[in-house]
Amino acid sequence: MAARSTFVPRTEPARVVALRSARPVVTAAAAQQPGTAFQSRSGALRAERALDPRHVRRSVNAKRAAILLAPALAFTSALTMSMPANAATPDAPVLPTTTTSLAVQNYTVAHDVEVPINTTDGMSVTTRTVVSYPTLVTRFGVTTAQAQAALSTALSAGGARATVLSTALQYLGDPYVEGGASHSGIDCSGLTMVAYQAVGIQLAHYVPTQDAVATTIPESEALPGDMVVYDNEDHVGLYLGEGLVLQAPHPGEVVDIVPMYAAAHHFARLLPAGS
């Protein structure tokens, strides 16, 4: 079998390359002749730049900038030399020199908490166990047993108060978000607002307004489900009974159960005592 080849003619025009004339080269012998000035290539380039107006302007501007920046550079260099080796710099984080005790910031988290609720059927009392929330978060020394005891008593009473608390308990462990009222984030007045919505009471998402529509009661008359309000109207929580409060604390924390507030506070009631 004979090999075949195909010729394809080019239709593109031929490229034309223009060549510059070569620079005259001055040899050492020619430089020694009378009337001939010998100049190196770098010297010739410097001479050309010296005649270029743009190069002249750039040189003048560079000199001006150097004169203006010289004092600042000198001060910075002196400051750097005088700085101790272990001094903090903007890029290096400053480590605390003191250690703060976090003993009062303890959390107790129990999963799948089962709370016994006592129900009365005629003359007999029966006990049934329900899982009303997935996580129990306590703080500032409150134990899981203490929280479970308070919740068992409060939820066993039934009625609107138990509904308010069981609704709020669903937000345990959810993050605090200012202005929030959902599981993705909730604040203190948002927690009380959604809790009372479960029993048909519509509250504004604002602590002073919630406190204004409630009735202030003494601590001796407080019942689970009543609100616990800071006297400065800056915070609100729900009373669980037995000296415990359910609250959405502040940014960086989650909904938790804490002891009664040490700050000045009062109790506010929205539900009748027997509800």
N, C-alpha and C positions, 0 to 999 in steps of 0.2 A: 504494500500500500504506500503510495507516495504522499508525502506531507504537503499540505496546501497552506499557503499564506495569503493574507489579504492586505493590501496597501490602502490606507485611509489617508488621503491628503489633508493637511492642516489648512483650515480656512481663516484662522486668526491672523491678524497682521503681525508682522515681525516687530519685536521690541526694539526701541531706539534708546540707547543709553548715552547720555551726554557726559563727556569726561571734561573735568576742569584742567586747565593748564597747570603743570607742575610749578611749585614755587622755585625760584632760583636758589640754588644752593651755593653758599659762599664758602669756599674752601679755605683752609688755613693759609695756603700759599697765596691765594688771592687777597686774603686779609692783610698779608704782609706788604702788598703792593702799595705804593704811595697813592693817597686819595681814596682808598677803599676802607670803609668803616665796617669792622667785623661785628656782627650781632647774632647772639644765639637765638634759638627758637623761642625759649621762654621770654627772653628780652623783647623779641619782636611782638609777642602776644601782649606783654605789659604795655608796650608802646601803643598798640592798637586800642586796648581798653582805655588808656588814658585819654584818647581822643573821642571816646564814645560818651555822649551826654548822659545816657542812662546810667552808665557805670559811675560817672561823677556824682550823680544824684544819690545813688545807692551808697556810695562811700560817705557822703556828707551825712545822710540819715543814720548810718551805722555809728558814726562818730558821736552824733548827738545822743543816740540811745545809750551808748556806753557812758557818756558823761552823766546822764540822768540816773542810770542804774548803779553806778559805782558806789554811791553812799549806802544804798540799800543792801548791796551785796557785801559790803564791808561790815555793816552792822549784823547781818545774818551770820556771817562767818565768825564774828566775835562771840555772838550768842551761842552758836553751836560749840565752840571751843570751851566756853565757860560752863556749859550744861553738864551736870554730873552724869556718869555713865548709866546710873539706874533711874534717871529721870523719865517720867512718862511722856510718851509721844502720842500724837493724835491717832496713830495706827495701832498703838499697843493698849489693850484694855487695862484699866487700873483695878487691881485685885484688892478686895476689902482687907483691911488689917485687923478687923474684929470679927468674931463669929457670933451670930445671933442664934439664940436657942429657939428651936421650933417645937418645943414640947407642947405648947398650947395650940398648935396647928394640926394636931393629929386627926386622922380620918379613920373611921371604922366603916368598911364596906362589906355588906353581906349580900350575896346573890340569892334570888328566888326565895324571898322572905315569906314565910307562912305565918299569918296572924290568926289566932283562934278568935272566933266571934261567937258569943253566947246568944242564943235565941230562946225565947220562951214560947212554949206551945201548951197553952192551958195552964195546968198546975206543974208541968214538968219543964225542966231546963235542959236543953240539948246544946251540944257544942259542935260546931262545924268549922273546918279549916279552909280558908280561902287564900289564894295567892293574889294580893291586890296590887303589887308592884314588883318589878324585877330586881331592884337594887335599893338597899337601905344605906344611906350615907349619913354618918353622924360626925360631930366635930366638937372640939373643946372639951373632951373628956366624957361625952355622952356615950354609953355603951350600947351595944345592940340589944341587950336584954332590957335596958331601961326604955329604949325607944319602942321595942315590941310590946312592953307592958302598957305604955301610954296609948299606943295605937289600938291595942286590943280593947281597952276600956272605952276609948272614944268611938271606935267603929261598932262595938257591941250595942251602943245606945241607939243606933239606927237613926232614921229620920233625916231631915235636911242637913243637920250638922255632920252626920257621917258621910253624906253625899258630898258636901263641900270638901271635907278632908280627903276622902278617897280620890276625888278628882285632882286635888293638888298633889297628892302622893304620886300620881302618874308622872310628875315632872322631876322626881328625885333623880339627882345625877345629871340633869340637863344643864348646859352652860348658862351663865349669866350674860345677857346681852341687853344693854340699855334700850328701852323702848320695845323689847321683844315680848311676845305672848304666844310662843309656840315651842315645840320640842327642839327646834334648832337654836333657840335662844330665848330667854325670858328674864324679866326683871321683877323686883319685889311687888310693885303694884300690878304688873301683868299677871303674877301668880294668883293674887287675891281676886283679880278681875275674872280670870277664867274659872276659878273655883266657885265663885258665887253665881256665875252664869249657869252653872249646872243645876241650880235651884231656882232659876228664873229671875235673879237679881242682877240688873245691869249696872255696872260701875264704870266710872271714868278711869282711864289709864293714868291716874295721877293721885299721889298719896294725900295731899291736902283735901282734894274733893271727896275721896273715899272716906276720910275721917270726918268730913263735914256732914255727910248724910247719915253717919252712924251715931249711936248713942254712947257716950262715955260712961263706963261702969267701973266700980272699984275692983281691985284685984281679987277680993274675997268672993265676988260673984261671977268671976270669969269661968267660962265653959269652953270645952274643945270646939273649935270652929270660929270663936271670936277673934277679932284682929288685935294685934299688938303693935302699937304705933309709937315711934319716937316722938317725944314732945316737940322736937324741932321740925316735925313733919318730913323728915328726910328718909325715913325707912318704915316698912310695914312687914309684918309676918302673920302667920296663923298660929293660934294657940292650940297645942296638942293636949294640954293637961299635964299634970305632974311636973310642972316647971319646965316644960320643953316647948320649943317654937320651931315651926317649919317655915323656912325662908329661902328667898333667892338673894344671896348676900351682896356681892359686888363684882365688878369685872375681874376675870381671872379665876373665879370660883364657880361652884356648881350648887344647885339647889340641895340643901342639907337640913339636918335637924340639930339644933344647938340648945344650950341652956338658956334660961330667961335672960334677956338683955341686961347688961350692967348699966348701959346708958339710960338716962331718964326716959320713961315711957309711960303709956297708959293703955287701957283696954277699951276697945270700941266694938259695939254690938250692932249687928244688922239682922240677926235672927231672934225671934222670941226665945225666952229661956227654955221652954218646953218643946221646941221644934226638933 
